Amino acid sequence: MTATSSDDTERDVEGVCEDGRCIDSRIQATELSYCVRCDSTYCSHCWALQGPHRPKKRGPEGLPHEKVDLGVIRRLKGILNPSTDPLVIQKSHQEDEWTKWFGVTRDKEDQVLLDDYGRYLTLVSDIARSTSMKTRYPQLVSFVGVTNAGKSTLIKMLVHRG
């Protein structure tokens, strides 16, 4: 899973209301929302002052502009727009070493082997000790693809969805 730079994410999503009237009058409300369609952040007071956000107003596709929680936007932008800093990427790869479950290696005769790194055994033994259920149906999902195809991004989104 790719690491993100919080500095990059913070610059992408404003933590203050972007409406000039609010900034000038310093009446900013505490609740901030992000509009994906406008790519802007507004406080609760200034949201309705924007033309596309007025009641019963619809966008070109017939859909209204919706308020989105800034935390959700920051989390998704952090996942979908990872840092390009080589040091951050290297650190991410090092942190993710423990997530490797299986891999393909070669022996001395150059034969391909499936290498088990012990993660599956650890997981299964932890579950077996923690539950009294006798019937178990293991489920395993595999993401296979070239490097940088988005496998880790998809997994990261699933893991951090809450």
N, C-alpha and C positions, 0 to 999 in steps of 0.2 A: 504494500500500500504506500502510495507516495505521500511524502510529507509536504506540508504546506508552510509557507512563511506567513505568519499572522500579519506581518507588516504589509505584504502584498494584498491580503484580503481586506485589511482595514482601509487601505487606500481606495479599494474598489467600491466599497459601500460606505457612504457617509453616515456618521453617527450624530449628525445634526440636521435640522430642517433646512432644506435647500431653497425655500421660498424667501425671496428678498425682503418681503414685508415682515416676516417673522424675525429674520436676522437683524434688521434695522431697529425694530421696536423692542427686541429682547423679551418678547412675550411667549417664548417657546414653551409649549406644553411638554410634559414628560414622555408621553406615549409617541413613539416614532414608528412609522410604517414605511415599507418600501413598495414602490409600484414598479413591477417588472416591465410593463409596457412603456412607462415614462423613463425608466432607469433612473429613478429619483427617490429621495427620502423626504418625507414630510411629517410634521407633527400633526396631532389630531385636529388642531385648530386650522391649520393651513391646507389639510388634505382636501376639504370640500371647496376651497377657493380655486383649485385648479380646474380648468374647464372640463377635461375628460373625467373628473371625479364627481361632478355634480350629479344629484339624484336623477335617475332614469337615463343618464347619458350612456351611450354605447360606443365601443371602438369600431374600427372598420370591419371587423369580423362579426359584429353584433354582440360582442361580449363586453361586460363592464370591466373597468380597471379595478383590480382588487388589492386590498391592503394585505401585505405579506409581512410576517414577523421578521425583523432584522436578524435575529439569531439564526433562523432557518436559512435566510439568504447568505449570511456569512459562512455557515457550515457548508452549504452546497457550493458556493464559489470556491471555498477552500479545497473541496474535493475535486471539483471540475476544472479548476485553474491552479494546478500545483505550481510550486516554485520551480524556477529554472536554474536556480543557484546550484552549481555542482556540489558544494559542500552540504547543502540541505538534502539533495538527492542521495548522496553517499550515506549520510546519517540515516536517512529513511531506509535504505537497503540494509544497513547494519541492524536497525531496530526490527526489521521484518524477517531476519534470519530465523527466528524462533517459530515463525508461522509456516515454515516449510514442512509438509507432511510426507510427501513422496517425491522422488526425483529419479532421473535416469542417469546412471553412471556407467563407466566401462571398467572391466577388470583388466588384469595383466595381459590377457590374450585378446584384448580389444572387443570382448563380447559385451553386449548391452545388458545391463542389470537394472532391475527396479530396486531402488534404495529406499528403505523405510527409516525415517528419522526419529521414530519413537512417539510422535505426537498422537497418532491414532490409538496406540496401545495405552498411553497415559489417559486419554479421554475416555476410552471404554472402561478402563479399570476404575476411574473416578466415578463414573455413572453407576457401575455395578455395585460399588460400595455405598453409594448414597441413596439407593432406591430398593424397595422390596418387590418391585414388579418383576415377575418371572418371564413374561413374554416381551421380547424386544424385537423391533424391526429396524435394523440400521438403515440410515439414509445417507448417501454420499453424493455430493454434487461435485463435478469436476469442471474446471474452467481451463480450456486448452487453447493456446493461441500464441502468436509471436509476441515478443517483448514490446511493451508500450501499446498494446492493442486495446487496453482498458479493462482487463480482467480484475486487477486490484482495485481500480476505481469503482467498479460495480460491487465488489465485495465490501469495500469501505462504505459505500452508500447504504448497503443492507445492514451492516454492523452498527453504523452510527445513525440509523433512521430515527431513533427515539430521542 
